[in-house]
Amino acid sequence: MPLTLARAGETVTIRKITGRDEVRRHLAELGFVPDSPIKVVSRVAGSLIVQIKDSRVALNRGMAARILV
């Protein structure tokens, strides 16, 4: 399922990143790689704030849809 369907407070594991090479590379530089745990901190107006490793990152709905968990 895409990350956009995860609930606030839920911790999920990244299974796959879809999209163009540039998008996948950008997300990988932020720490979004397969088999990494990611916690949805909150949802605000369609955007997600997630915690990955020791960082919090805001993702718009389009980017979050590319992350399959």
N, CA, C and O atoms as a Tripos MOL2 file, in Angstrom:
@<TRIPOS>MOLECULE
protein
  276   275    69     0     0
PROTEIN
NO_CHARGES

@<TRIPOS>ATOM
      1 N           0.8530   -1.1850    0.0000 N.3       1 MET1
      2 CA          0.0000    0.0000    0.0000 C.3       1 MET1
      3 C           0.8920    1.2400    0.0000 C.2       1 MET1
      4 O           2.0130    1.1850    0.5070 O.2       1 MET1
      5 N           0.4240    2.3460   -0.5530 N.am      2 PRO2
      6 CA          1.2190    3.5780   -0.5170 C.3       2 PRO2
      7 C           1.2420    4.1780    0.8880 C.2       2 PRO2
      8 O           0.3270    3.9600    1.6820 O.2       2 PRO2
      9 N           2.2810    4.9210    1.1780 N.am      3 LEU3
     10 CA          2.4440    5.5500    2.4880 C.3       3 LEU3
     11 C           1.2730    6.4750    2.8170 C.2       3 LEU3
     12 O           0.9840    6.7050    3.9910 O.2       3 LEU3
     13 N           0.6080    6.9990    1.8140 N.am      4 THR4
     14 CA         -0.5180    7.9110    2.0470 C.3       4 THR4
     15 C          -1.6690    7.2420    2.8060 C.2       4 THR4
     16 O          -2.5020    7.9380    3.3880 O.2       4 THR4
     17 N          -1.7310    5.9160    2.8100 N.am      5 LEU5
     18 CA         -2.8010    5.2060    3.5050 C.3       5 LEU5
     19 C          -2.4540    4.8690    4.9540 C.2       5 LEU5
     20 O          -3.3130    4.3910    5.6950 O.2       5 LEU5
     21 N          -1.2180    5.1090    5.3660 N.am      6 ALA6
     22 CA         -0.8200    4.8310    6.7510 C.3       6 ALA6
     23 C          -1.4320    5.8900    7.6720 C.2       6 ALA6
     24 O          -1.5710    7.0540    7.2950 O.2       6 ALA6
     25 N          -1.7940    5.4660    8.8840 N.am      7 ARG7
     26 CA         -2.4020    6.3770    9.8590 C.3       7 ARG7
     27 C          -1.3300    7.0840   10.6840 C.2       7 ARG7
     28 O          -0.2060    6.5950   10.8030 O.2       7 ARG7
     29 N          -1.6770    8.2190   11.2430 N.am      8 ALA8
     30 CA         -0.7730    8.9500   12.1360 C.3       8 ALA8
     31 C          -0.4600    8.0710   13.3450 C.2       8 ALA8
     32 O          -1.3550    7.4590   13.9270 O.2       8 ALA8
     33 N           0.8110    8.0150   13.7140 N.am      9 GLY9
     34 CA          1.2500    7.2060   14.8370 C.3       9 GLY9
     35 C           1.6720    5.8020   14.4460 C.2       9 GLY9
     36 O           2.2520    5.0830   15.2590 O.2       9 GLY9
     37 N           1.3930    5.4040   13.2260 N.am     10 GLU10
     38 CA          1.7040    4.0530   12.7550 C.3      10 GLU10
     39 C           3.1550    3.9760   12.2600 C.2      10 GLU10
     40 O           3.6420    4.8960   11.6030 O.2      10 GLU10
     41 N           3.8330    2.8800   12.5800 N.am     11 THR11
     42 CA          5.1800    2.6270   12.0740 C.3      11 THR11
     43 C           5.0810    1.5110   11.0470 C.2      11 THR11
     44 O           4.5330    0.4440   11.3220 O.2      11 THR11
     45 N           5.6210    1.7700    9.8560 N.am     12 VAL12
     46 CA          5.5720    0.8080    8.7560 C.3      12 VAL12
     47 C           6.9810    0.6290    8.1940 C.2      12 VAL12
     48 O           7.8910    1.3850    8.5300 O.2      12 VAL12
     49 N           7.1510   -0.3700    7.3440 N.am     13 THR13
     50 CA          8.4420   -0.6340    6.7180 C.3      13 THR13
     51 C           8.3390   -0.3600    5.2260 C.2      13 THR13
     52 O           7.3920   -0.7950    4.5700 O.2      13 THR13
     53 N           9.3160    0.3640    4.6950 N.am     14 ILE14
     54 CA          9.3320    0.6760    3.2700 C.3      14 ILE14
     55 C           9.6240   -0.6020    2.4900 C.2      14 ILE14
     56 O          10.5890   -1.3070    2.7840 O.2      14 ILE14
     57 N           8.7950   -0.8970    1.5010 N.am     15 ARG15
     58 CA          8.9900   -2.0800    0.6550 C.3      15 ARG15
     59 C           9.5670   -1.7150   -0.7040 C.2      15 ARG15
     60 O          10.3990   -2.4450   -1.2420 O.2      15 ARG15
     61 N           9.1280   -0.5800   -1.2670 N.am     16 LYS16
     62 CA          9.5650   -0.2090   -2.6140 C.3      16 LYS16
     63 C           9.3590    1.2850   -2.8290 C.2      16 LYS16
     64 O           8.4290    1.8740   -2.2780 O.2      16 LYS16
     65 N          10.2270    1.8930   -3.6290 N.am     17 ILE17
     66 CA         10.0710    3.2940   -4.0230 C.3      17 ILE17
     67 C           9.8300    3.3010   -5.5300 C.2      17 ILE17
     68 O          10.6130    2.7300   -6.2900 O.2      17 ILE17
     69 N           8.7580    3.9400   -5.9560 N.am     18 THR18
     70 CA          8.4550    4.0010   -7.3880 C.3      18 THR18
     71 C           8.7350    5.4040   -7.9120 C.2      18 THR18
     72 O           8.9920    6.3260   -7.1380 O.2      18 THR18
     73 N           8.6820    5.5560   -9.2230 N.am     19 GLY19
     74 CA          8.8850    6.8690   -9.8400 C.3      19 GLY19
     75 C          10.1440    6.8960  -10.6750 C.2      19 GLY19
     76 O          10.8200    5.8820  -10.8470 O.2      19 GLY19
     77 N          10.4470    8.0690  -11.1880 N.am     20 ARG20
     78 CA         11.6300    8.2450  -12.0330 C.3      20 ARG20
     79 C          12.8990    8.1230  -11.2050 C.2      20 ARG20
     80 O          12.8700    8.2090   -9.9780 O.2      20 ARG20
     81 N          14.0040    7.9240  -11.8920 N.am     21 ASP21
     82 CA         15.3020    7.7640  -11.2190 C.3      21 ASP21
     83 C          15.6300    8.9500  -10.3300 C.2      21 ASP21
     84 O          16.1410    8.7710   -9.2240 O.2      21 ASP21
     85 N          15.3400   10.1760  -10.8050 N.am     22 GLU22
     86 CA         15.6640   11.3690  -10.0130 C.3      22 GLU22
     87 C          14.8790   11.3820   -8.6970 C.2      22 GLU22
     88 O          15.4070   11.7470   -7.6470 O.2      22 GLU22
     89 N          13.6220   10.9810   -8.7770 N.am     23 VAL23
     90 CA         12.7660   10.9660   -7.5820 C.3      23 VAL23
     91 C          13.2700    9.9160   -6.5980 C.2      23 VAL23
     92 O          13.3940   10.1900   -5.4040 O.2      23 VAL23
     93 N          13.5590    8.7240   -7.0920 N.am     24 ARG24
     94 CA         14.0420    7.6540   -6.2150 C.3      24 ARG24
     95 C          15.3800    8.0210   -5.5870 C.2      24 ARG24
     96 O          15.6200    7.7300   -4.4150 O.2      24 ARG24
     97 N          16.2450    8.6550   -6.3590 N.am     25 ARG25
     98 CA         17.5510    9.0660   -5.8290 C.3      25 ARG25
     99 C          17.3790   10.1410   -4.7550 C.2      25 ARG25
    100 O          18.0420   10.0880   -3.7190 O.2      25 ARG25
    101 N          16.5060   11.1040   -4.9880 N.am     26 HIS26
    102 CA         16.2580   12.1660   -4.0100 C.3      26 HIS26
    103 C          15.7260   11.5810   -2.7030 C.2      26 HIS26
    104 O          16.1840   11.9550   -1.6240 O.2      26 HIS26
    105 N          14.7640   10.6700   -2.7980 N.am     27 LEU27
    106 CA         14.2100   10.0470   -1.6000 C.3      27 LEU27
    107 C          15.2640    9.2060   -0.8760 C.2      27 LEU27
    108 O          15.2930    9.1720    0.3540 O.2      27 LEU27
    109 N          16.1250    8.5310   -1.6340 N.am     28 ALA28
    110 CA         17.1940    7.7300   -1.0180 C.3      28 ALA28
    111 C          18.1660    8.6300   -0.2610 C.2      28 ALA28
    112 O          18.6520    8.2500    0.8050 O.2      28 ALA28
    113 N          18.4560    9.8100   -0.7910 N.am     29 GLU29
    114 CA         19.3450   10.7510   -0.1080 C.3      29 GLU29
    115 C          18.7390   11.2400    1.2080 C.2      29 GLU29
    116 O          19.4650   11.5990    2.1350 O.2      29 GLU29
    117 N          17.4120   11.2520    1.2870 N.am     30 LEU30
    118 CA         16.7340   11.6510    2.5180 C.3      30 LEU30
    119 C          16.6070   10.4930    3.5060 C.2      30 LEU30
    120 O          16.1800   10.6880    4.6430 O.2      30 LEU30
    121 N          16.9820    9.2780    3.0670 N.am     31 GLY31
    122 CA         16.9360    8.1240    3.9540 C.3      31 GLY31
    123 C          15.8220    7.1440    3.6610 C.2      31 GLY31
    124 O          15.6680    6.1490    4.3710 O.2      31 GLY31
    125 N          15.0400    7.4090    2.6250 N.am     32 PHE32
    126 CA         13.9390    6.5280    2.2620 C.3      32 PHE32
    127 C          14.4570    5.4040    1.3730 C.2      32 PHE32
    128 O          14.5040    5.5390    0.1500 O.2      32 PHE32
    129 N          14.8410    4.3070    1.9900 N.am     33 VAL33
    130 CA         15.3510    3.1430    1.2700 C.3      33 VAL33
    131 C          14.5490    1.9110    1.7070 C.2      33 VAL33
    132 O          14.0320    1.8740    2.8230 O.2      33 VAL33
    133 N          14.4450    0.9050    0.8340 N.am     34 PRO34
    134 CA         13.6840   -0.2970    1.1960 C.3      34 PRO34
    135 C          14.1720   -0.9350    2.4950 C.2      34 PRO34
    136 O          15.3600   -0.8860    2.8160 O.2      34 PRO34
    137 N          13.2510   -1.5240    3.2270 N.am     35 ASP35
    138 CA         13.4650   -2.2080    4.5010 C.3      35 ASP35
    139 C          13.7580   -1.2660    5.6710 C.2      35 ASP35
    140 O          14.1630   -1.7210    6.7410 O.2      35 ASP35
    141 N          13.5600    0.0320    5.4800 N.am     36 SER36
    142 CA         13.7300    0.9920    6.5750 C.3      36 SER36
    143 C          12.3910    1.2350    7.2590 C.2      36 SER36
    144 O          11.3680    1.3730    6.5890 O.2      36 SER36
    145 N          12.3900    1.2870    8.5910 N.am     37 PRO37
    146 CA         11.1370    1.6250    9.2840 C.3      37 PRO37
    147 C          10.8730    3.1300    9.1750 C.2      37 PRO37
    148 O          11.8000    3.9400    9.1790 O.2      37 PRO37
    149 N           9.6170    3.4750    9.0780 N.am     38 ILE38
    150 CA          9.2250    4.8770    8.9630 C.3      38 ILE38
    151 C           7.9660    5.0730    9.8070 C.2      38 ILE38
    152 O           7.0520    4.2490    9.7680 O.2      38 ILE38
    153 N           7.9230    6.1590   10.5630 N.am     39 LYS39
    154 CA          6.7720    6.4310   11.4240 C.3      39 LYS39
    155 C           6.0500    7.6700   10.9120 C.2      39 LYS39
    156 O           6.6690    8.7060   10.6670 O.2      39 LYS39
    157 N           4.7450    7.5530   10.7550 N.am     40 VAL40
    158 CA          3.9290    8.6970   10.3610 C.3      40 VAL40
    159 C           3.6360    9.4940   11.6220 C.2      40 VAL40
    160 O           2.9210    9.0260   12.5080 O.2      40 VAL40
    161 N           4.1920   10.7020   11.7010 N.am     41 VAL41
    162 CA          4.0240   11.5380   12.8860 C.3      41 VAL41
    163 C           2.6770   12.2480   12.8370 C.2      41 VAL41
    164 O           1.9280   12.2350   13.8130 O.2      41 VAL41
    165 N           2.3680   12.8700   11.6960 N.am     42 SER42
    166 CA          1.0790   13.5440   11.5690 C.3      42 SER42
    167 C           0.7220   13.7320   10.1070 C.2      42 SER42
    168 O           1.5570   13.6050    9.2110 O.2      42 SER42
    169 N          -0.5520   14.0400    9.9000 N.am     43 ARG43
    170 CA         -1.0740   14.3120    8.5650 C.3      43 ARG43
    171 C          -1.6830   15.7070    8.6070 C.2      43 ARG43
    172 O          -2.5210   16.0000    9.4590 O.2      43 ARG43
    173 N          -1.2590   16.5660    7.6830 N.am     44 VAL44
    174 CA         -1.7590   17.9360    7.6510 C.3      44 VAL44
    175 C          -2.1210   18.2950    6.2090 C.2      44 VAL44
    176 O          -1.2490   18.3790    5.3450 O.2      44 VAL44
    177 N          -3.4000   18.5030    5.9610 N.am     45 ALA45
    178 CA         -3.8980   18.9410    4.6520 C.3      45 ALA45
    179 C          -3.3490   18.1030    3.5010 C.2      45 ALA45
    180 O          -2.9330   18.6570    2.4840 O.2      45 ALA45
    181 N          -3.3410   16.7950    3.6420 N.am     46 GLY46
    182 CA         -2.8730   15.9190    2.5770 C.3      46 GLY46
    183 C          -1.3900   15.6270    2.6150 C.2      46 GLY46
    184 O          -0.9380   14.6760    1.9780 O.2      46 GLY46
    185 N          -0.6280   16.4100    3.3360 N.am     47 SER47
    186 CA          0.8070   16.1780    3.4660 C.3      47 SER47
    187 C           1.0740   15.3270    4.7030 C.2      47 SER47
    188 O           0.2610   15.2720    5.6250 O.2      47 SER47
    189 N           2.2210   14.6700    4.7050 N.am     48 LEU48
    190 CA          2.5970   13.8190    5.8240 C.3      48 LEU48
    191 C           3.8760   14.3250    6.4600 C.2      48 LEU48
    192 O           4.7760   14.7910    5.7600 O.2      48 LEU48
    193 N           3.9670   14.2410    7.7640 N.am     49 ILE49
    194 CA          5.2290   14.4530    8.4560 C.3      49 ILE49
    195 C           5.6210   13.0890    8.9800 C.2      49 ILE49
    196 O           4.8810   12.4670    9.7420 O.2      49 ILE49
    197 N           6.7980   12.6240    8.5630 N.am     50 VAL50
    198 CA          7.2420   11.2860    8.9340 C.3      50 VAL50
    199 C           8.5830   11.3590    9.6370 C.2      50 VAL50
    200 O           9.3560   12.2980    9.4480 O.2      50 VAL50
    201 N           8.8390   10.3580   10.4440 N.am     51 GLN51
    202 CA         10.1400   10.2570   11.1020 C.3      51 GLN51
    203 C          10.8430    9.0580   10.5020 C.2      51 GLN51
    204 O          10.3400    7.9350   10.5320 O.2      51 GLN51
    205 N          12.0290    9.3260    9.9500 N.am     52 ILE52
    206 CA         12.8480    8.2610    9.3930 C.3      52 ILE52
    207 C          14.2390    8.4390    9.9700 C.2      52 ILE52
    208 O          14.8320    9.5150    9.8870 O.2      52 ILE52
    209 N          14.7410    7.3810   10.5470 N.am     53 LYS53
    210 CA         16.0000    7.4060   11.2930 C.3      53 LYS53
    211 C          15.8710    8.4620   12.3900 C.2      53 LYS53
    212 O          14.9620    8.3590   13.2140 O.2      53 LYS53
    213 N          16.7280    9.4590   12.4350 N.am     54 ASP54
    214 CA         16.6560   10.4860   13.4860 C.3      54 ASP54
    215 C          16.1290   11.8150   12.9650 C.2      54 ASP54
    216 O          16.3320   12.8500   13.5980 O.2      54 ASP54
    217 N          15.4510   11.8000   11.8140 N.am     55 SER55
    218 CA         14.9870   13.0400   11.1950 C.3      55 SER55
    219 C          13.4850   13.0150   10.9730 C.2      55 SER55
    220 O          12.8770   11.9560   10.8140 O.2      55 SER55
    221 N          12.9060   14.1980   10.9660 N.am     56 ARG56
    222 CA         11.5090   14.3530   10.5690 C.3      56 ARG56
    223 C          11.4850   15.0420    9.2180 C.2      56 ARG56
    224 O          12.1840   16.0300    8.9950 O.2      56 ARG56
    225 N          10.6700   14.5060    8.3220 N.am     57 VAL57
    226 CA         10.6090   15.0070    6.9500 C.3      57 VAL57
    227 C           9.1430   15.2170    6.5790 C.2      57 VAL57
    228 O           8.2910   14.3880    6.8960 O.2      57 VAL57
    229 N           8.8570   16.3270    5.9070 N.am     58 ALA58
    230 CA          7.5070   16.5850    5.3980 C.3      58 ALA58
    231 C           7.4590   16.1390    3.9400 C.2      58 ALA58
    232 O           8.3360   16.4800    3.1460 O.2      58 ALA58
    233 N           6.4290   15.3770    3.6000 N.am     59 LEU59
    234 CA          6.2410   14.8940    2.2360 C.3      59 LEU59
    235 C           4.8790   15.3240    1.7330 C.2      59 LEU59
    236 O           3.8790   15.2170    2.4430 O.2      59 LEU59
    237 N           4.8460   15.8160    0.4940 N.am     60 ASN60
    238 CA          3.5280   16.1120   -0.0780 C.3      60 ASN60
    239 C           2.8740   14.8030   -0.4980 C.2      60 ASN60
    240 O           3.5260   13.7590   -0.5200 O.2      60 ASN60
    241 N           1.6220   14.8550   -0.8210 N.am     61 ARG61
    242 CA          0.8590   13.6490   -1.1350 C.3      61 ARG61
    243 C           1.4430   12.8860   -2.3170 C.2      61 ARG61
    244 O           1.4360   11.6550   -2.3140 O.2      61 ARG61
    245 N           1.9510   13.5930   -3.3340 N.am     62 GLY62
    246 CA          2.5220   12.9500   -4.5050 C.3      62 GLY62
    247 C           3.7610   12.1450   -4.1860 C.2      62 GLY62
    248 O           3.9170   11.0230   -4.6680 O.2      62 GLY62
    249 N           4.6430   12.7040   -3.3800 N.am     63 MET63
    250 CA          5.8640   11.9860   -2.9880 C.3      63 MET63
    251 C           5.5190   10.8040   -2.0910 C.2      63 MET63
    252 O           6.0870    9.7240   -2.2500 O.2      63 MET63
    253 N           4.6070   10.9920   -1.1630 N.am     64 ALA64
    254 CA          4.2330    9.9150   -0.2430 C.3      64 ALA64
    255 C           3.5970    8.7520   -0.9990 C.2      64 ALA64
    256 O           3.7420    7.6010   -0.5870 O.2      64 ALA64
    257 N           2.9060    9.0270   -2.0830 N.am     65 ALA65
    258 CA          2.2630    7.9740   -2.8830 C.3      65 ALA65
    259 C           3.3020    7.1000   -3.5810 C.2      65 ALA65
    260 O           3.0000    5.9570   -3.9270 O.2      65 ALA65
    261 N           4.5010    7.6000   -3.7940 N.am     66 ARG66
    262 CA          5.5620    6.8360   -4.4570 C.3      66 ARG66
    263 C           6.2460    5.8470   -3.5160 C.2      66 ARG66
    264 O           6.9680    4.9570   -3.9640 O.2      66 ARG66
    265 N           6.0170    6.0030   -2.2210 N.am     67 ILE67
    266 CA          6.6470    5.1280   -1.2250 C.3      67 ILE67
    267 C           5.6420    4.0270   -0.8680 C.2      67 ILE67
    268 O           4.5870    4.3000   -0.2960 O.2      67 ILE67
    269 N           5.9810    2.7960   -1.2090 N.am     68 LEU68
    270 CA          5.1020    1.6640   -0.9220 C.3      68 LEU68
    271 C           5.5690    0.9650    0.3460 C.2      68 LEU68
    272 O           6.7540    0.6790    0.5160 O.2      68 LEU68
    273 N           4.6210    0.6990    1.2260 N.am     69 VAL69
    274 CA          4.9490    0.0790    2.5200 C.3      69 VAL69
    275 C           4.2130   -1.2370    2.6830 C.2      69 VAL69
    276 O           4.3610   -1.9040    3.7070 O.2      69 VAL69
@<TRIPOS>BOND
     1     1     2 1
     2     2     3 1
     3     3     4 2
     4     3     5 am
     5     5     6 1
     6     6     7 1
     7     7     8 2
     8     7     9 am
     9     9    10 1
    10    10    11 1
    11    11    12 2
    12    11    13 am
    13    13    14 1
    14    14    15 1
    15    15    16 2
    16    15    17 am
    17    17    18 1
    18    18    19 1
    19    19    20 2
    20    19    21 am
    21    21    22 1
    22    22    23 1
    23    23    24 2
    24    23    25 am
    25    25    26 1
    26    26    27 1
    27    27    28 2
    28    27    29 am
    29    29    30 1
    30    30    31 1
    31    31    32 2
    32    31    33 am
    33    33    34 1
    34    34    35 1
    35    35    36 2
    36    35    37 am
    37    37    38 1
    38    38    39 1
    39    39    40 2
    40    39    41 am
    41    41    42 1
    42    42    43 1
    43    43    44 2
    44    43    45 am
    45    45    46 1
    46    46    47 1
    47    47    48 2
    48    47    49 am
    49    49    50 1
    50    50    51 1
    51    51    52 2
    52    51    53 am
    53    53    54 1
    54    54    55 1
    55    55    56 2
    56    55    57 am
    57    57    58 1
    58    58    59 1
    59    59    60 2
    60    59    61 am
    61    61    62 1
    62    62    63 1
    63    63    64 2
    64    63    65 am
    65    65    66 1
    66    66    67 1
    67    67    68 2
    68    67    69 am
    69    69    70 1
    70    70    71 1
    71    71    72 2
    72    71    73 am
    73    73    74 1
    74    74    75 1
    75    75    76 2
    76    75    77 am
    77    77    78 1
    78    78    79 1
    79    79    80 2
    80    79    81 am
    81    81    82 1
    82    82    83 1
    83    83    84 2
    84    83    85 am
    85    85    86 1
    86    86    87 1
    87    87    88 2
    88    87    89 am
    89    89    90 1
    90    90    91 1
    91    91    92 2
    92    91    93 am
    93    93    94 1
    94    94    95 1
    95    95    96 2
    96    95    97 am
    97    97    98 1
    98    98    99 1
    99    99   100 2
   100    99   101 am
   101   101   102 1
   102   102   103 1
   103   103   104 2
   104   103   105 am
   105   105   106 1
   106   106   107 1
   107   107   108 2
   108   107   109 am
   109   109   110 1
   110   110   111 1
   111   111   112 2
   112   111   113 am
   113   113   114 1
   114   114   115 1
   115   115   116 2
   116   115   117 am
   117   117   118 1
   118   118   119 1
   119   119   120 2
   120   119   121 am
   121   121   122 1
   122   122   123 1
   123   123   124 2
   124   123   125 am
   125   125   126 1
   126   126   127 1
   127   127   128 2
   128   127   129 am
   129   129   130 1
   130   130   131 1
   131   131   132 2
   132   131   133 am
   133   133   134 1
   134   134   135 1
   135   135   136 2
   136   135   137 am
   137   137   138 1
   138   138   139 1
   139   139   140 2
   140   139   141 am
   141   141   142 1
   142   142   143 1
   143   143   144 2
   144   143   145 am
   145   145   146 1
   146   146   147 1
   147   147   148 2
   148   147   149 am
   149   149   150 1
   150   150   151 1
   151   151   152 2
   152   151   153 am
   153   153   154 1
   154   154   155 1
   155   155   156 2
   156   155   157 am
   157   157   158 1
   158   158   159 1
   159   159   160 2
   160   159   161 am
   161   161   162 1
   162   162   163 1
   163   163   164 2
   164   163   165 am
   165   165   166 1
   166   166   167 1
   167   167   168 2
   168   167   169 am
   169   169   170 1
   170   170   171 1
   171   171   172 2
   172   171   173 am
   173   173   174 1
   174   174   175 1
   175   175   176 2
   176   175   177 am
   177   177   178 1
   178   178   179 1
   179   179   180 2
   180   179   181 am
   181   181   182 1
   182   182   183 1
   183   183   184 2
   184   183   185 am
   185   185   186 1
   186   186   187 1
   187   187   188 2
   188   187   189 am
   189   189   190 1
   190   190   191 1
   191   191   192 2
   192   191   193 am
   193   193   194 1
   194   194   195 1
   195   195   196 2
   196   195   197 am
   197   197   198 1
   198   198   199 1
   199   199   200 2
   200   199   201 am
   201   201   202 1
   202   202   203 1
   203   203   204 2
   204   203   205 am
   205   205   206 1
   206   206   207 1
   207   207   208 2
   208   207   209 am
   209   209   210 1
   210   210   211 1
   211   211   212 2
   212   211   213 am
   213   213   214 1
   214   214   215 1
   215   215   216 2
   216   215   217 am
   217   217   218 1
   218   218   219 1
   219   219   220 2
   220   219   221 am
   221   221   222 1
   222   222   223 1
   223   223   224 2
   224   223   225 am
   225   225   226 1
   226   226   227 1
   227   227   228 2
   228   227   229 am
   229   229   230 1
   230   230   231 1
   231   231   232 2
   232   231   233 am
   233   233   234 1
   234   234   235 1
   235   235   236 2
   236   235   237 am
   237   237   238 1
   238   238   239 1
   239   239   240 2
   240   239   241 am
   241   241   242 1
   242   242   243 1
   243   243   244 2
   244   243   245 am
   245   245   246 1
   246   246   247 1
   247   247   248 2
   248   247   249 am
   249   249   250 1
   250   250   251 1
   251   251   252 2
   252   251   253 am
   253   253   254 1
   254   254   255 1
   255   255   256 2
   256   255   257 am
   257   257   258 1
   258   258   259 1
   259   259   260 2
   260   259   261 am
   261   261   262 1
   262   262   263 1
   263   263   264 2
   264   263   265 am
   265   265   266 1
   266   266   267 1
   267   267   268 2
   268   267   269 am
   269   269   270 1
   270   270   271 1
   271   271   272 2
   272   271   273 am
   273   273   274 1
   274   274   275 1
   275   275   276 2
@<TRIPOS>SUBSTRUCTURE
     1 MET1         2 RESIDUE 1 A MET
     2 PRO2         6 RESIDUE 1 A PRO
     3 LEU3        10 RESIDUE 1 A LEU
     4 THR4        14 RESIDUE 1 A THR
     5 LEU5        18 RESIDUE 1 A LEU
     6 ALA6        22 RESIDUE 1 A ALA
     7 ARG7        26 RESIDUE 1 A ARG
     8 ALA8        30 RESIDUE 1 A ALA
     9 GLY9        34 RESIDUE 1 A GLY
    10 GLU10       38 RESIDUE 1 A GLU
    11 THR11       42 RESIDUE 1 A THR
    12 VAL12       46 RESIDUE 1 A VAL
    13 THR13       50 RESIDUE 1 A THR
    14 ILE14       54 RESIDUE 1 A ILE
    15 ARG15       58 RESIDUE 1 A ARG
    16 LYS16       62 RESIDUE 1 A LYS
    17 ILE17       66 RESIDUE 1 A ILE
    18 THR18       70 RESIDUE 1 A THR
    19 GLY19       74 RESIDUE 1 A GLY
    20 ARG20       78 RESIDUE 1 A ARG
    21 ASP21       82 RESIDUE 1 A ASP
    22 GLU22       86 RESIDUE 1 A GLU
    23 VAL23       90 RESIDUE 1 A VAL
    24 ARG24       94 RESIDUE 1 A ARG
    25 ARG25       98 RESIDUE 1 A ARG
    26 HIS26      102 RESIDUE 1 A HIS
    27 LEU27      106 RESIDUE 1 A LEU
    28 ALA28      110 RESIDUE 1 A ALA
    29 GLU29      114 RESIDUE 1 A GLU
    30 LEU30      118 RESIDUE 1 A LEU
    31 GLY31      122 RESIDUE 1 A GLY
    32 PHE32      126 RESIDUE 1 A PHE
    33 VAL33      130 RESIDUE 1 A VAL
    34 PRO34      134 RESIDUE 1 A PRO
    35 ASP35      138 RESIDUE 1 A ASP
    36 SER36      142 RESIDUE 1 A SER
    37 PRO37      146 RESIDUE 1 A PRO
    38 ILE38      150 RESIDUE 1 A ILE
    39 LYS39      154 RESIDUE 1 A LYS
    40 VAL40      158 RESIDUE 1 A VAL
    41 VAL41      162 RESIDUE 1 A VAL
    42 SER42      166 RESIDUE 1 A SER
    43 ARG43      170 RESIDUE 1 A ARG
    44 VAL44      174 RESIDUE 1 A VAL
    45 ALA45      178 RESIDUE 1 A ALA
    46 GLY46      182 RESIDUE 1 A GLY
    47 SER47      186 RESIDUE 1 A SER
    48 LEU48      190 RESIDUE 1 A LEU
    49 ILE49      194 RESIDUE 1 A ILE
    50 VAL50      198 RESIDUE 1 A VAL
    51 GLN51      202 RESIDUE 1 A GLN
    52 ILE52      206 RESIDUE 1 A ILE
    53 LYS53      210 RESIDUE 1 A LYS
    54 ASP54      214 RESIDUE 1 A ASP
    55 SER55      218 RESIDUE 1 A SER
    56 ARG56      222 RESIDUE 1 A ARG
    57 VAL57      226 RESIDUE 1 A VAL
    58 ALA58      230 RESIDUE 1 A ALA
    59 LEU59      234 RESIDUE 1 A LEU
    60 ASN60      238 RESIDUE 1 A ASN
    61 ARG61      242 RESIDUE 1 A ARG
    62 GLY62      246 RESIDUE 1 A GLY
    63 MET63      250 RESIDUE 1 A MET
    64 ALA64      254 RESIDUE 1 A ALA
    65 ALA65      258 RESIDUE 1 A ALA
    66 ARG66      262 RESIDUE 1 A ARG
    67 ILE67      266 RESIDUE 1 A ILE
    68 LEU68      270 RESIDUE 1 A LEU
    69 VAL69      274 RESIDUE 1 A VAL
